[in-house]
Amino acid sequence: HYNKAQPNSEGEKWNSPPAHLNEFAGYVENTVDRYKSRIQHWEIWNEPNHEYYWSGPKDGLKKYCDLLKMSYEAAKKADPNCRVLHGGFAHPLLEAVQNLYREAGKNFFDVLNIHPFLDPLNPNVEKEMDKILGDLRKIMEENGDGDKKIWITEMGCPGIPKGEKSQKWFAGEALNEGDQAVWMEKQCGFVHRYPQIEKIFWAFYRDTDKMFLDSTDYLGIVRKDFSPKPAFHRLKQIIAQYQPPSKK
């Protein structure tokens, strides 16, 4: 683990792209081979189009896509049946996806992976989601990739516990815990509203302790002491609705 404040001995920061892509590809191959009996899905990096997670050159994802190609081939060598996701894209999503197809094409990722954080208090939030998904599908179809599924590997909103100070977060005004649970249910409904979305993941499980220094620290569905918020119980109910009946 790197100290975020200090580069390592080779001058690399914690969010630096690997200096030697072949070494990273070797790491991918060995890791996939070791865990292939338990893990079938692999994500290569996180938000490579965001400067916080990728301190490399701002080159329209060119270097990242070089990393993705080598990692994809390494993962498939270790486990031909695994599915590989590119690093989930932050906003601007459309630009990132266009760059991905230009630099890597459709043959180096099995699932399109996005992080479309939206403002739940926006009365037009579902229309905004319609626009994002429509534009993404257009880009995918133009690249002969219309059948590929989309995963939302990060989405959510803060739920401020009673008595805690509320501040803005990066998508707008923060919500209380009850309204966070309502957004949880609406977000999960996107899987059925948009057939191209195969999976949705909430960010985060637990509130963070002064990591972001704003209401982003309250995206968890449990509080810092692990006590569950209403969103935790709502998610359990949603999951139970789609569980197959147990066999007796």
C-alpha positions in Angstrom: 0.0 0.0 0.0 1.3 3.4 -0.9 1.2 6.4 1.4 -1.1 8.8 -0.5 1.0 11.8 0.6 4.4 10.4 -0.5 5.6 8.7 -3.7 7.4 5.4 -3.3 11.1 4.8 -4.0 10.4 4.8 -7.7 8.6 8.1 -7.6 5.2 6.5 -8.1 2.1 7.8 -6.3 -0.6 5.5 -5.0 -2.7 6.4 -8.1 0.1 6.2 -10.6 -0.4 3.9 -13.6 2.1 1.0 -13.5 5.5 1.9 -14.9 5.8 -1.5 -16.4 2.6 -2.8 -17.9 3.9 -6.3 -18.5 4.6 -6.6 -14.8 1.0 -5.6 -14.0 -0.3 -8.0 -16.6 1.7 -10.8 -14.9 0.1 -9.8 -11.6 -3.3 -10.0 -13.2 -2.6 -13.5 -14.7 -1.3 -14.9 -11.4 -4.2 -13.4 -9.4 -6.9 -14.7 -11.7 -5.3 -18.1 -11.8 -5.1 -18.3 -8.0 -8.8 -17.3 -7.4 -10.5 -18.5 -10.5 -12.4 -21.2 -8.6 -14.1 -18.5 -6.5 -14.0 -15.3 -8.6 -15.3 -15.1 -12.2 -15.4 -11.3 -12.6 -12.5 -8.9 -12.6 -12.4 -5.1 -12.9 -9.2 -3.5 -14.2 -8.5 -0.3 -12.2 -11.1 2.2 -10.9 -12.3 5.4 -12.6 -9.3 5.7 -14.9 -10.9 8.8 -16.4 -10.8 10.6 -13.0 -7.6 12.4 -12.0 -8.0 11.3 -8.3 -7.6 7.6 -9.3 -5.4 8.0 -12.4 -2.5 10.4 -12.1 -1.1 9.4 -15.5 -1.2 11.4 -18.7 -4.5 12.9 -19.7 -4.3 11.3 -23.1 -7.9 10.3 -23.8 -7.4 6.9 -22.0 -4.7 5.8 -24.4 -2.3 4.5 -21.7 -5.1 3.1 -19.7 -6.4 1.1 -22.7 -2.9 -0.3 -23.2 -3.1 -1.5 -19.6 -6.6 -2.8 -20.2 -5.6 -4.8 -23.3 -2.7 -6.5 -21.7 -4.7 -7.2 -18.5 -7.6 -8.6 -20.5 -5.4 -11.0 -22.4 -3.6 -12.0 -19.1 -6.9 -12.7 -17.3 -8.3 -14.7 -20.2 -5.1 -16.7 -20.4 -5.5 -17.7 -16.7 -9.3 -18.3 -17.0 -10.9 -18.2 -20.5 -14.3 -18.2 -18.8 -13.9 -15.2 -16.6 -15.5 -11.8 -17.4 -13.4 -8.7 -17.5 -14.7 -5.2 -16.8 -12.8 -2.0 -17.6 -12.4 0.4 -14.7 -15.8 2.0 -13.9 -16.0 5.4 -15.5 -16.9 8.6 -13.6 -18.4 11.6 -15.4 -18.1 12.6 -18.2 -19.3 9.1 -19.1 -19.9 9.6 -22.8 -16.5 11.0 -23.5 -14.9 8.1 -21.6 -16.9 5.4 -23.4 -16.1 7.0 -26.8 -12.4 7.0 -25.8 -12.6 3.4 -24.7 -14.0 2.2 -28.1 -11.5 4.4 -30.0 -8.4 3.1 -28.0 -9.4 -0.5 -27.0 -12.3 -1.4 -29.3 -15.0 -3.8 -28.1 -12.8 -6.9 -27.8 -11.0 -6.0 -24.5 -13.9 -5.8 -22.0 -16.9 -8.1 -21.5 -19.2 -5.6 -19.7 -19.6 -1.8 -20.0 -18.9 -0.4 -16.5 -20.1 3.0 -15.3 -20.6 5.1 -12.2 -23.5 7.5 -12.9 -24.0 9.2 -9.6 -27.2 11.3 -9.9 -28.9 13.9 -7.7 -32.0 12.1 -6.3 -33.6 15.5 -5.5 -33.6 16.4 -9.2 -37.2 16.1 -10.3 -36.0 15.0 -13.7 -33.6 12.4 -12.4 -35.2 9.5 -14.4 -35.1 11.5 -17.6 -31.5 12.2 -16.9 -30.9 8.4 -16.5 -32.9 7.8 -19.8 -30.6 10.2 -21.6 -27.4 8.6 -20.2 -28.5 5.1 -21.1 -29.8 6.1 -24.5 -26.6 7.9 -25.4 -24.5 5.0 -24.2 -26.5 2.5 -26.1 -26.1 4.6 -29.3 -22.3 4.6 -28.9 -22.3 0.9 -28.2 -24.4 0.1 -31.3 -22.3 2.3 -33.5 -19.3 0.2 -32.4 -21.2 -3.1 -33.1 -21.5 -3.8 -29.4 -25.3 -3.4 -28.9 -25.7 -6.8 -27.2 -23.2 -6.1 -24.4 -24.6 -5.6 -20.9 -24.0 -2.6 -18.7 -23.1 -2.8 -15.0 -23.4 0.2 -12.6 -20.7 -0.7 -10.2 -21.1 2.5 -8.1 -24.3 4.5 -7.5 -25.9 5.9 -4.4 -26.4 8.9 -2.3 -25.7 10.0 1.3 -28.1 9.3 4.2 -27.3 11.7 7.0 -27.9 10.2 10.5 -30.0 12.3 12.8 -27.9 14.8 14.7 -25.0 14.8 12.1 -24.1 17.9 10.2 -25.3 17.8 6.6 -23.2 19.3 3.8 -23.4 19.1 0.1 -21.9 16.1 -1.7 -20.6 16.0 -5.3 -24.0 15.4 -6.9 -26.0 18.0 -4.9 -27.8 18.3 -1.6 -27.6 15.4 0.9 -30.6 13.4 1.9 -31.7 12.1 5.3 -31.7 8.4 6.0 -35.3 7.8 5.1 -35.0 9.5 1.7 -31.8 7.6 1.1 -33.8 4.3 1.4 -36.3 5.6 -1.1 -33.5 6.3 -3.6 -32.1 2.8 -2.9 -35.4 1.3 -4.0 -35.7 3.6 -7.1 -32.1 2.8 -8.1 -32.6 -0.9 -7.8 -35.7 -0.5 -10.0 -33.4 0.6 -12.9 -32.5 -3.0 -13.5 -36.1 -3.6 -14.6 -36.6 -0.2 -16.2 -33.6 -0.6 -18.4 -33.1 -4.2 -19.7 -29.5 -3.5 -20.8 -28.5 -3.0 -17.1 -27.5 -6.4 -15.7 -26.3 -5.4 -12.2 -26.2 -2.4 -9.9 -23.9 -1.9 -6.9 -24.5 0.6 -4.1 -21.6 2.7 -2.9 -20.8 2.3 0.0 -21.6 -0.3 2.6 -20.4 1.6 5.7 -20.1 5.4 6.4 -16.6 6.6 6.1 -14.7 8.5 8.9 -13.8 11.9 7.6 -12.4 10.5 4.3 -14.2 13.0 2.1 -15.0 15.8 4.6 -18.5 16.3 3.3 -21.7 14.4 3.1 -20.1 11.8 0.8 -18.9 10.2 4.1 -22.5 9.1 4.7 -23.1 7.1 1.5 -23.1 3.9 3.6 -26.1 1.8 4.3 -24.8 1.2 7.8 -23.4 3.9 10.1 -19.8 4.1 11.3 -20.8 1.9 14.4 -22.3 -0.7 11.9 -25.8 0.0 13.0 -28.1 -0.4 10.0 -29.8 2.5 8.3 -33.3 2.3 6.7 -31.6 1.7 3.3 -30.0 -1.5 4.7 -33.4 -2.9 5.6 -34.9 -1.7 2.3 -32.1 -3.5 0.4 -32.8 -6.7 2.3 -36.4 -6.5 1.3 -35.6 -5.9 -2.3 -33.2 -8.9 -2.4 -35.8 -11.1 -0.8 -38.3 -10.3 -3.5 -36.0 -11.9 -6.1 -34.7 -14.9 -4.2 -36.0 -18.2 -5.5 -38.2 -20.1 -3.1 -36.3 -22.5 -0.8 -36.6 -26.2 -1.5 -37.9 -28.2 1.4 
